[in-house]
């Protein structure tokens, strides 16, 4: 899950590239105590966060020791839904974990300025001027549904984690499910979370809230997540399975 989130307000870090049989490693050295490996969700390339001063051969050996895990993760990434072209409509819409076939109808003369999205009778019906307009209407619908969920779930988890409820905003993100501005006490969540089951949305919310307690992805950070939401690991694979399609 470490490849799915970003944070702001951390310590300065240096970046470099190392060659490796499993692929080039992009290394970020910073003030942490342990090595962490993630895959870039866009292309499956390797990313390692390492304590400052870690020798290159230690990083290479660490990556080699995770070869089986890397292979499994790259297989999962390859099985994700294909990304959408900017003007394309998805054939199906996942909304809060449910799947609906998309039925698009072009607005007739005299209704050029109107359009709507209806999710009922086990399908998503979109009436719009053209596919571009339909995509925008679907984004608005998904944003409204996600906003309604977050208005309930963020306060719930903030209270459970003994935190003040943070400012929460939704935006489109190309590769991340969420990010956290630690100094401002603000979390950003990907619009495409609207496609996921509530339990997977909870995972992302808890992850970002945990950063308000512990900045780094270290033992304390994951102990915070475990204490708040013990089932979070069960839902981690859902993030890869649904993928970010460019809704």
Protein Blocks (a to p, Z undefined) as FASTA:
>chain_A
ZZmcccehiacddddddddfkbpcdddddddfbdcddddfklopacddddehiafklmmm
mmmmmmmmmmmmmmmmmmpccdddfkbccfbdceehiacddddddddehilmgccdddee
hiacdddfblklmmmmmmmmmmmmmmmmmmmmmmmmmmmnopacddddddddfkbcbdcd
fknopacddfklmmpcfklmmmmmmmmmmmmmmmbacfklmmmmmmmmmmlmmmmmmmmm
nopnhZZ
